[in-house]
Amino acid sequence: MLSEKSRPLIEATLPLVGARMGAITPNFYSRMFAAHPELLDGLFSRANQNNGEQQKALAGSIAGFASALVANPDVVPEQMLSRISHKHTSLGITEDQYDIVYKYLFEAIAEELADVITSEIAGAWSEVYWLMANAMIKIEKGLYALQANDKMWMPWTVVEKNPAGTDCMTFVLEPADGTPVTAGRPGQYVSVKVALPDGLLQCRQYSLSADVESTTRRVFTTKRDDGGEVSPVLHNNVKVGDVIELSNPYGDLTLDGEGAIVLATAGIGCTPSASALRALATAGEDREVLVLHAEKNLEAWALREQMTTDVDAIDSATLQLWLEEPTDGFHKGFMTLDGLDIPTDASLYVCGPLPFMKAIRNQAIDAGIPAARIHYEVFGPDLWLAGAAS
């Protein structure tokens, strides 16, 4: 809990710190990577550093956490930190690395706030940092303990590489050694590590798109980003028979046990929903399932065959499709919940571009779905939280 001494200081300085986080976080990363360049090799995303997304996400998470503590100082908002902790564990973040972050983050804070900072203010923000860090360390230890092994990276052999929609590819892999395999849960992802042409190791998270609970194979589907670093290597360089490294499965976007389910996705955001839909079909689910998907055109839909097959296999499932390029029999334009009969007990799972997810969430709340039953997955740094905190 946030101490009575620190709360008024955080409340008073939160607007200033929040306003200056845009300068603090680049300063922090610059300092940390100068002292620890190894952290860019196989841990931090160079692309997200270059485009500023990681800096925005860090600023948003700190400001959001501090705001939550001010609003309710007796409770550490662990649910809010769960998403970050799952991402951390998928990258192998360790407890000692929080000390490294603290050192360079507070050096950056001291420099960027030199005109106003006092020892009392610094102490209050230090308290916020360690409340946040210790809460995540606790969550992350629990997540690591749930795995079937104590390894961060395991070798997997690519046994299939199949085109899937426009600029998308489905990879099927099998274990390359005898390391015990953790069964995943529908909606979870794995980190994939590859070597870039310049030799730097980089990781990205990809949702498991099928056979999630298997302990003998991993299946994930990716969309090639020609401006990215990892997906072009996977699409252009990785071949059947190659061995690449994968993490254990992580992610907190998993299905609730009761009530109707609404899966609302756009583009490659269909991957976690596809795994959930496959699990529901395999289990012979009798809950009402409403599948909503938006694409540019039918050919672009990466998991079209898999998802339509699974919808057909579930008696209580229906599919609604929106296409930007008109096609007879489908909705034209962008997805909307207007006019849809959404069950009052539904849980909504949404994944796709950030503007899409924000629009669908707002429409869902207007339709009467409680915010607590609306779940989302952001590919990459969580800029939704960053936007909410700014």
N, C-alpha and C positions, 0 to 999 in steps of 0.2 A: 504494500500500500504506500501511497505517497504521503510523506510526513506533513504534519501541520506547518512546520517551518518552511518547507519547500513549496507548498501549494500556492500561496499568494505570489511568490516570486515567479513561478512558472506561469501562472495566470496573467501576471503583469507583463512578462517578457515574451509570451508565446506569439503575439502578433509580430513583434520585431524579429524574433528568431525565424519564424515562418517566412517572413518577407525576405530575409537574408540567406535562407537555405540554398537558394539558387547560386550563391557565391560560395557558401560554406562547403557544399558537397564536392564540387570540382576541385577546390583547394585540398580537401581531404584525400580524394583519390590520387591527386597528383603527388602528394606527400607519401602516401602509403606505397604506391607503385615505384616511386623513386627509391624507397628503402627496401621494398620487397617485390622486385620485378617477377619473382617466381610465381606470384599470385595470379598473374595474367596467363600463365602457362597451365591450362587445364582446369582453371577455377573460374575466374571472372571472365565475362564476355568482352572481348576487345571491341566488337561491333557496337554493343550497347554502351560502352564507354565513349566511343567516337560519336555516336548520334545523340548522346546525352540522356538516353532513357533510364539508365541505371541511376544516374544522379537524381533525376526527378523522382524515381521510385523510392530511393533512400530518404530524400527530403520528405516525401509524403508519408512514409511509414513513421518517421520520428515525430513529425508534427501531429499526425493522426493519433499516435500513441499518447503523446503529451496531452492532447485535447481530451482524450478519453479519461486520463487520470485526473485532469482538472474537473471534469464533469462528475466523476465517481472515484474519489481518491482512495476508497477502501477496497477497490477491486482492480486487480491487474487483468486487462482485457485479453485473456489467453486465446479466446476464439478468434479475435482479430489477428493474432500472431500465428495462428495455425497454418495459414497459407504460406507465410514467409518461411516457417520452420520446415514445412514439407519441401520447399524449394532448396533450402539450405542442406537438408539431409540428402537430397538427390545429387548434391554437389560434393558431399563429404566434408562440410564445414565442421570444424572441431572447436572445442571449448576454448583452447588457448588463442584461437584467432580473434576472439572477442576482445582480448587484451590489446592485440595489434590495432584493431579498428578503433578502440577507445583512445589509444595514444594519439593517433594521427587525426582522428575526428576532433578531439578537443584542442589539439594544436591549431587546427583550422578555425575552430570556433573562437579561440583566443585572438587569432589574427584578424578575422573578419568582424569581430565585435569589440575590438580593442577600445573603441570610443565610449562604450557603455558597460562593459563587463566588470563585475566585481567578484571577489572571492565567494560571496554569498550566492550570486547568480550562477557562477561556475559550479558551485557545490550542488545547487538545486538541479541543474541540468545533468550533472554527473549522476545524481540519484535517479533521474528519469532513465538515463542510458542503462544503468545497471539493473533497474527494475525490468526494463525491456529485455536486456541481454540474458539475465538469469531466468526469466520466464521462458525465453526461447531455448536456452540450454536445457531446461527441464523437459520441454516438449520434445526436443530433438533427441535427447537420451532415450526417451520412451519410444520414439519412432525407430531408432537404431536397434533397440532391444527386441522389436517385433520381427526383425528380419531372420531368415533361416540361416544366415551366415554373418560373419563379422567383417566382411570385405566391403570396400567401397566400389571397386571396379572389378568386373568379371568378363572374361573373354567369351564372345558369342560368334558363331559362324553364320554368315549369310547363306541361306539355302535357297531363297527365292527373292527375286526382285521384279515386281510386276507393275507396269504402268497402271495408273488409277486416276482417270479424269485428266483435265488439262494441267500439265506441269506438275502432276503429283505421282508419287511412287509408293508402293507398299513393299515393305521389307519383312521377310520372315527369317527368323534366326533360331538356331539351336545351340545349347551349351557346348562350349569348346573344351571344357574340363569338367571335373567332378564336383565343383563347388555346389553345395545345396542351393536350390533355387526357391525364392520366395514367390508364392502365388500372389498375383495382383488382385485388385478389385476393380470392377467396372468404373471407368472414369479416371483411373490413375495414369501416370506417365513414368517414363524412365529417362534418365540422362544418357546421352550418346556422346562418346568422346572420339574425335578424329584428329588426325594430324593435317594441318593446312599446308599448302605448297611451300610456305616459308619455314616449315618445321614446327610452328607453334601449335600446341595442343589446345583445342577448344571444345566446349561442351554445349549441347542444347538439349532441352527437354522436349520429348515427343510423346503424345498420348498413345497408349496402347489401343489399337483399333479393333482387335479381335482376340479370341482365345486368351483373355486376360488372366483367368484362373489357372492356366496351364503351368506346369513346372518343367515342361520339356520344350517349349518354344515361346518366342516373343514375336509379336506382330505389331508394327507401327507404320503409319502412313504419313508422308511428309509432302509439303508443297515446296517446290524449288523457288527460292528467292534469289534472283540473279544479282541483287545487290548485297546479299548476305555472304557469310563465310563458310558455314557448315553445310547447309542444304546443297549447294552446288557440288561440294566434295562427295556427299552421299550419292547424289544423282549421277554425277559424271565419272567419278573415280572408283567408288566402291563397287566391287563385282561379286557375283556369286562365288562362294568359296573363300572369300576374304574373312578375316577375323577382326572384329571391332570390339570395343569395350562398352559395356552397359552397366548402369547402376541398378540397384534394387528398385522396385516400384514404389512410388510415393504419390501423394496428391490427396486432397481432402474433398474433391468433388465426387462423392459416391452416393448411391441411391439410398433414400430413406426406406424404411421397411413397410410403411402403410400409406394408403391413399392413392389417388390418381397421380400419374406422372405426365408432365409436359416437357418435351425435349425441344428446345428452340435453338436452331443453329444457323450459321451462315458460312459458306465457303468451307475451308479446311477446318473450321470450328466444329464440323460434324464428327471428328474423330472420337472424342470422349463419349459423345452420345451414341455413336455406332457401337462401341464396346458395351455400353449399358443396354442398348437394344438387343444385341446378340445374347447377352446374359439373360435377359428377360425371356427371349424366345427359347433359349435352351432349357430354362427352368419351367417352361410351360406356364408363364405368368398369366393370372386372370385379372389383374388390376387394369383399370382403364389407362391406356397409353396414347397420348396425343403427340405425334411427331410432326414438328414444323421445321421446314428447311428452306433456305433462300440461296439461290445461285444466279450466276450470270446467264447460263443456259444449261440444258440437260447434259451436254457433253462435259461440262466443267465439274460436275458432281463426282468427287473422288470415290465415294463409297456407295454409289447409287445402287448397284446390284445387291450388295450385302444388306443395305438398309431396307430396300423394298422387299427383299426376300424375308427378312425378319419381321417386318410389319405384317406381311401376309401370314406368317406363322403364328401370330398372336391374335386370337379371335377378338380381343377387346381393343386392338390398336387401329388407329387411323392415321393417314398421312396427308398433310397439306403442304404444297410446294409453291414457292414464289420464284418467278424467273424474270430477270431484267429484260431478256429478249423473249417476246411473246411466243408462246406455244399453246396450241389448243389443249384444253383440259386442265390447265394450271392457272394459278393466280399470276397476274402481270404486275411487275414492279417490285417494290420492297415489302418485306413482311410487316403485317400488322395484326394485332390481336382483336381489332375491332370486328364485331360480328361473329366471333368464334364462341362456341359454347364451352367455356372452361369450367370444369368441376370445382365446386367450392372447397373441396379438400385437397386440391392439387398442389403438388410441389413442382416448381419450375426450375429447370436446369438449362442455362443459356451459355452459349459459347460462340464467339465470332469476333469480328472487329469491334473495338471499344465503342464507337458511336452506335453500332447496332445493338450491343448489349445494354447500353444505357437507355435507348429508346424502348426496347422490349421490357426492361425492368419497370420503367415508368408506366407503360401501358398495363403491365401485370398488376401493379399496385392499384391503378385506376379500376381494374377489373375485379378487385377484391381479394387478390392473393396477398396474404401477409408477407411483409418483408423477410421475416424469419424463414419462410419457405421458398425463397428465391435464392438460387445458388448459381455461381458463375465461375468460369475458368478463364484466366488471362494468359495468353501465350506470351512469354517474355516477362520483363519487369512489370509489376502491377501498377500501371499508370492510372487505373481507376481510383485507387487509394490516394495516389499523388494528387489527382484532380480534386478529390473530395476534401483534401487537407489544405488546398491552396486558396 
